[in-house]
Amino acid sequence: MHHFRYSFLVTALCLGLGALWGYNSGGINGILPVISIVAILGIMEVSLSFDNAVVNASILKEMDEKWRQIFLTIGILIAVFGMRLLFPILIVAVATGQGMFAIAQMAINQPEVYSEHLHESHVGIAAFGGTFLLMVFLKFLFNEEKELNWLGSIEQKLGQLGKIESIEIIVAILVLFGLQSYIPLEPDQKITLLISGLSGLVLYVIVDSLGSFFETDEEEVAIVETAKRNGLMGFIYLEILDASFSFDGVIGAFAITRDVVVIMLGLAIGAMFIRSLTVYLVVKGTLEKYVFLEHGAHYAIGILASIMFYSIYEEVPALFTGLIGVIFIIASVISSIYYTRKLEKI
């Protein structure tokens, strides 16, 4: 419980602010409905991003305590106010050509109109986030150095494809061209899909390349500075990854409520619990104990990327998106327990 103390504090604060917002909007009768929706959105965000926590943990375990604290403090501010509040406003502002202040007023005073504009931007959002998440999955899948394979020989053979230079980039580009060719969209939307998808691809390559640039084999030379730089790049990577996960959560939240204040409060609870869970997984060494947990999380990310792409064609229920990730996580945990017991018998 020690690692979740901030999450419970944030939950209490958000529920309290939700109660105040509900009271101002509808009096005493408006409190319970708002609190209920805030709680539901928090649970939805956790279910959608549980696999995000596992992948985050695989990166965060390489960082020192300072960067873990930054991830929990500055990182949560970026996650809540940046990615779940300001970034959607920025997207609508770019799409409509209006200023961010005008869009912020629209979000509060005309939430239905704001929601419609956000949904109209869904093609670009899904293509960008889906491509970034697809690259995360493919980078893991086409890794010839993986010693343990959850799917046995199938995964091993796929890993061998990693010998082909930039294979994950090739696959991602082919996927984007396929989507542009076969999904029935207007010409301008097809262009948006391709540009947004390529932007997600380029961003992933930049962050991944910068992380590799800071690596060094000369451990005796400036090792402290290198660790700091790797921590910074890891932090940036985590925030971009979180942003990619947050897109579908923000869009899905409008199916429950059009009130952006309530949405932000609910998603803030979920985002904080995901961060606390990430740190908990690192400190408790859960990834070492459940050896296939990271595999399950990456496969869930691959499925989520596919769902985001499919949502360009047809809307996918948020409940299904959240449950499919949880199923992969549970399956990976069960497989890990079975694998460990099998080793103990040898």
N, C-alpha and C positions, 0 to 999 in steps of 0.2 A: 504493500500500500504506500510505502515511502516514495516510490517513484511516480505515483499518481496523485500526489498531494496537490500539485499545481493544477492538475486537470479537474479535480473536485472543486478547487477554489474558483476556477474559471467557470465551471458548470453552475455553481451557486450564484456567481456574479451575473452570468448570462440569463439564468432563470429569473433572477431578481429584476434585471433590466427588462426582461420580457414581460414580467408582471406589471411593471411600471408603464411600459408601452401599451399593454392591453388595457390598463385602467384609464390611461389618457384617451385611448381610442373608443372604448365602449363601456367605461365605468367598471363597477365591481363584477359585472357579468362578462366582461371582456378579458379578465385575468386568466381564468382556467383554459380557455381555448388557445390563447397565445402560448402559455406555458407548455401545453400539450404538443403544439406544433413545433416549438423549439426543441423539445425532448425528442420528438420523432425525427426531426432533421439531424440532430446530433447522432442518433443511432444509425440513421441511413448513411451518414458520412463515414462512420466507423466501418460499417459493413462494406461500403464501396472501396475503402482505402486500406483495409487490413493487410492486403498483399503489399501495398506501398510501404507499410511499416517494416515488413520483413526485408524488403529490398533496401530500404533506408538503413536498417540495422547492419546489413552486410557491408555498407560503406562507412557507417558511423563507427564501427568497431575499430577502424584503422585510425581514427582521430583521437586526439587527446581530450582530456576533461574540459579544457577551455572551449573547444569547438562544440562539444556536446551541450555545454551551457548556452552558447550562442545559438545553437540550433533550437533550444527550448525557449529562448527569450526573444532575440531579434528575429529568429526564424518564424516564430509563431505570429509576430506582428506582420511580417511579410505575407505569411500564409493567409491570415484572416483579412487584414485590411488591404493588402496588395492584390492577392490572387482571387479572393472571393468577394471583394467589394469594388476596388478601383479598376481592376483589369476588365471585368465585364462592362463597366461604365466606359472605359477607354475603347473597347471593341464597338460599342453602340455609337460612341462619338465619332469614330473613324467611318463607320458604316453610314451614318446619317449626315456627316459633315458639320455637326453642331459641336459646341464647346462642352468640356467635361462638366462644368458647373451647371449648364443647362440640362445635361443628361442626368446629373445627380438629382436635380429638382424634379425631373420627369420620373425618376425611379421612386421618389418619395410621394409625389403628388398624383402621378399617373402611372401606377405600377403596371397596369394592363398594357399600355402603349409601350412602356420600356420592355416588358416581357416579349411583346411581339417583335420588336426590333432585335432583341437578343436571339430569339428563335430564327429570325431571318438570317442571322450571322452564323447559324449552326454549321453550315457546310464548311466554312473556313475554320471554325473552332474544332470540329471533329477531325478534319483532315490534318490540322497542325498537331493536336494532341495525340491522335491515333498514330501518326507517323513517328512521333518522338517515342511513344510507348512501344511501338513495333520495333524500333531500333534497339531499345533496352532488351526486349525479348530475344531478338535475333543475335545480338552480341553475346548473350548467354548461351543460346542454342548452338551457334557455330563456334564453339570454343573447344579446340582440339586438346587443350591442356586439362580439361575437366577429368578428374580421376574417378569420380563417382557419377553414375548415370541412373536416373530414376526409371527411365523407360528401357533400360538395358541396351541391347544391340542397336535398336532403332535410334536412340539418342546418341549413341556412340558414333554411328555412321553419319548422322547429321553433324556431329561435332567435327568430323574429319573434313567436312566442307569448309571449315575455317581455314584450311590451307590455301584456299582460293582467296587471293588478296581482295579486300573490300567486298566480300560476298554479301554481307548484310546490307550494304548500300545498294548493290545491284538488285537484290530482292525487293527492297523498299521502293525503289524507283519503278520496278516492274509492277508492283502492287498499285502504285499511284496511277500509272498509265492504264492499268486494267480498270481501275475504278472510274477514271475519266471516260473511258471508252464505253463501259457497259452500264453505268448508272444513268438512268434517264434524267438529265438535268438541262436547264437552259444553258446556252453557250457561255454567258458570263459566269454562271455558277461553276461550270467545268473549269474555267480559267482560275476561279477562286480556289477550287479544290486543288488544282495542280500547284499553284503558287504557295498556298498555305502548307500543303504537304511537303513541298521542297524546303520551305522555311523551317519546318520542324526538323527535317533531315539535316539541314545545314547547321542549325543550332546544336543538335546532338553531336555532330562531328566536331564542331568548334570546342565545345566543352570537353568532350572526350580527348581531343588532341591536346588541349592545354594541360589536362591532367597528365598525359603521357610526357609532355614537354618538361614538366617539373620533376619527373622521376630521374634518379641518378644511381649509378652503381658504385660511385665513390662515396661510401658511407662516412668515411672519415672527414670528408670535405663539406662543411656547411650543412650538416645533417639536421640541425635544429631549424635552419631557415627553410630547408626543403620540406620538413614536416609542416611548417606553418603554411607554406604555399599549397601543399597538397590538401591541407585542411580547408583553405579558402576555396580551392577548386571543387573539393568534395561538397562544401557547403552550397556553392552555386549550383552544382549538379543536383543536389537534393531539392533545392527550391524549384528548379525547373521541372524536376520529376513530380514534385507535389502539385505544381501548376497544371501539369498534364492530367493528373488524377482529379484535380478539382473541377475541371471543365464540365464533366458529365454530372457532377454533384450539384453545381450551380444551376445548370439547365434543368436537371431533374427536380430541383427544389421548387421550381415555378409550377410544377404539376401539383404541388401540395398547397402552396400559398403564393400570392403575388406581392406580399409585403417584404421589401428588401431588407428592412431592419430585422424582421423575424428570421429571414433567411440567413443573414450574417450572424445572428446570435446562435442559431442552431448549428451552422457549419463551423463556427468558432469552437463549440464544444467538441465536435467530432475531430477537428484538426488538432486540438490540444491533446486529446486522448491518443491519437495516432502518434504524436511526438513522444508522449510519455511511454507508450507501448514500445516504440523504437528503442528508446534508451533502456527500458526494462529487458528487452531481448538481448541487448549488448551486454549489460551488466551481469545477467544471469547465465550468459553463454548458451542461450537457447539454440542458436544456430549450430553449435557444436554438438548439442545433445540430440537434436532432431535434424539429422543430416540431410533429409530431403525437403526440409521446410523452404529453403531458398529456391529449390527447383519448383515446388508447387506455386510459390509466389510469382516466379517468372512466367510459368505457364498461364497463371491467372492474368498476368499483365498482357500476355499474347492474346488471350481471349478477349480482354477488355479492349485492346486495340482493334480487334476484329469487330466487336460490338459498336465501337465508335464509328468505324467505317460503314457498317451496315446501317447505323442510325441516320446516315446521310440519305439513304433510300427510304427507310421506314423507322418510325419511332420504336424504341425498345424500352419496356418497363424498367424503372430503376430497381424494383424489387428483384427482377431476374438478374440484372447486372451485379447487384450486391451478393446474391445467393451463389452465383457461379464462382465468384472468387472465394467465398467461404468454403464451398465444396472442395475446391482444389487444395486449400490450406488444410482442411481436415484430412483429406486423402493423403497428403504428404506427411502429416504427423503420424497417421496410422502406419504408413509404409516405413517411416523412420523407426517406430517402436518395433515393428516386425523385423526389420533389418538388424537392429541392435541385439535383439534377443537371439536371432539366428547366429550372429557372431559370437555371442557368449557361449553358445552350445558347442562351438567348434573347439 
